[in-house]
Structures are given as C-alpha cells and as structure tokens.
Amino acid sequence: MASAKLTRRTTLAALAGGGLSLATQPVWAETPLILEWRDLVPEEEGETMDRLRQMGVVNHGQMSTGFEQQTQAQLTRDFDGRVVRLPGYMAPLDFDGTGVTSFLLVPYIGACIHVPPPPPNQLVFVTTEEPYAARGLFEPVIVTGVFGASATETQLAEVGYSIVADKVEAFR
C-alpha cells in the first residue's frame, strides 16, 4: 500500500436478498491498481473476452454479439476491496439533477442497449456520490474506486462486479 493514511469511504459491503446494502468502513489509501477487462475473467475465458474487445462497436439492430449473457460466468475475487482504475463506456442508470449517480461500466459501445448484454463478469455497477455530468450515452470514462465482486441485477442485465467511485473522468 502506498500510504498508511486511513480514509473513510462508503463501500459496497454486501448484497442481501438481491438488494444492495451500503456500509461505511475504513479503507487504507492506496495507489489505484489499473485493471483491464481481461483481468475480470478467469484465465480460460480470456481468449473469448479478447475477441469481444476487438469487436468494438455493436450496431443498432445487430441481434447477437456471440457473447450473450451467461448467468453462470465465473467471477474473480482477486481485486475485492482494492482501489482500482478501469476504463469503459457508461450506460447511465440513475441521475441526480443533470449528473449520473449510477451506471453500468461496459467494455464496448452498445453493450446492454441494442443487443443481449455481455456476461456478468464483463459488467460493473458503478455508484458515485458526486454526480457525473455525462455528455452522452456510452461516453468513454475511466472510473477510480473500491472494487468488489458482487452479483446484482439491474434493469439492463445481471452484473458481476461493483465499484464505489471516488472519481469518474472522461477517457481520452
């Protein structure tokens, strides 16, 4: 850990009965671990996810990506409780005024909207106390915050991971 400074953060503590429960707990400040989407799948699924990433944009009306949601997708717990940075595309879920307060972070443009969603191990539910002023649907962003494997279901898809974001930034 980069620092012995103790900070307080709201972290996703548990999922009980299909609902999210939040708890405040101390977390050691640390330099964020930079993740790639491939890091979120078991080694044996890595090649499939590489093909998914290479697909790029999914066109409206395209009925299949070949990577339809598998509810039994394996999750990794290697990064639970760690502060991470992960780039992706924002699929907004909740707003506060003009800012987004929760969204799905997805690996490619069009995921969850025009086609069947990717597997849960390629979806991250992001919450932020500071609303993010998104410039449009599927804006590329990079999210920094506390990561956890925590299966939940949203109106768009079953999701395998969560990040309680300290920072959401436009990705360039």
N, C-alpha and C positions, 0 to 999 in steps of 0.2 A: 504494500500500500504506500502511496506516495506521501501521505501526511498522517500524522497522529491526531489531527484536529477532528473532534467529534461534531457532527452536524445532525440536525433533526430533519427528517423528511417524512412525507406521507408515502408509505409504500403499500403496494398491494400485498396483503398478508395472506389471504386465503380465499378460496371460493367455496361457499357453503350453500348447498341446495340450489345450485345453478345461479346464485346471485353473488355479486361481489361484496366483500367486506373489506373496509379500509382500516388500517391501524397505523398509529404513529410510533415509530421505533427509531432508536439511534442507528445511524449508518456511518461508518468511517469514510471520510472524504478520500477519494482516490482518483487517479488519472483514469479517464474512461478507456475501456477496452473497445477497440474498433472491431466490429463484427461485420461479416459478410453473410448473405442469405444462406450460403452453403454451410456455414457454421451451425445453422439451426436444424439440420437434418443428420440422421445417423450416416456413417460413412457409406454404407451400402446404397443409400438413396442419393448420394452426392452427384453421380453422373446424370440422373434424371433431372435434378434441380439445375445442373449446368445447362441442360438443353432448354429448360423453362426460361432461364435468364436470357439465353441467346434469342429467344422468341421475340423479345422487345414489345412492340405494341400489339394489343389484341384489338382487331377491328370490330366495330359495332355490327351485330348480326352474325358474327362468327360463332357458331353454335358449340364448338368444342375447342379446347386448347390441347387436349390429350392428357391433361393433368387435372382432371376433375377431382373434386374434394373427396378425400378418403378419410372417413372419420376415425380410423384406427391408425393414423400416421404416428410414427414414433417421435417423441419429443426428447430434447436433451435438457438435462438439469445442470450442465457444466457451468452455466453463467448465472444461475439463480443468486439474487442478492447483489450482483456486481453492477457497477455503474458502467454502462456501455454507450457506444455511438453506433447507430445503424441508419444508413440511407435507404430511401424507398419513396413510394408515392402515397400521397394522402387520399384516403377515401373518407370524407367527413361523416360523422355520425351525430354529434351534438354541438350546439352553438350557444354562446353567451354574448348577446348583442351581435356584433359583426365578426366575432372571433370563434374559432373552432376550439372546443374544450375536450372532445374525444373523437378519435378517428381510428380507422384501420390503417396500419402501415403495410403496404403490399409491395411485392418485388417487381411488378411490371404494370404498365399503364393498362387500365381496363379491367383489372382483376376485381371480381365480385360484382361488377355492374352489368356488363354486357354478356358475360359468359359464366359458366359454373366457376365457383371460386377455387383457388388453389387449396392444397391440403392444409390442415391446421398448423403444421409445422412451418408454413410459409406465410403466416398471418400474425400480426402483432397488434393487440388492442392497446392504444396509447391514450392516456389521460394526462391533462395538464391543468394546473390551477390558473396559469396565465394564458388567457385565450390567444390563439394564434390567428393573425389576420391573413387567412388564406387568399391567394389571388385567383384560385380556380380549382375545379375538380381535378384530382390527380396531380396536384402540384408536387414536384420533386422536393423532398425535405430531408434533413438529417436530424435525427432525434437523439438526445442525450438524456439518460436517466437510469433508474433502477430497473433491472430486467428480472423477469421471472417466468417460469413455465407454469401456466395457469389456464387450463382449458375453460372456455366460456363460449356462449353462443350469443351472437348479435343478430340483428335483422337481416344482415347480409350473408353471414357464414359462421361456421364453427371456427373458433380461434384457439391456437395453442399457446400463445405467449402474451405477455403484457409488459409495458414499460410505463412507469410513472415518470413523466418527463420533467426534468429541470429546465430543459431548453429545447425548443423546436426552431430550426432555422431553414431558410431556403437553401436548397442544394444547388450548387453551380458547378 
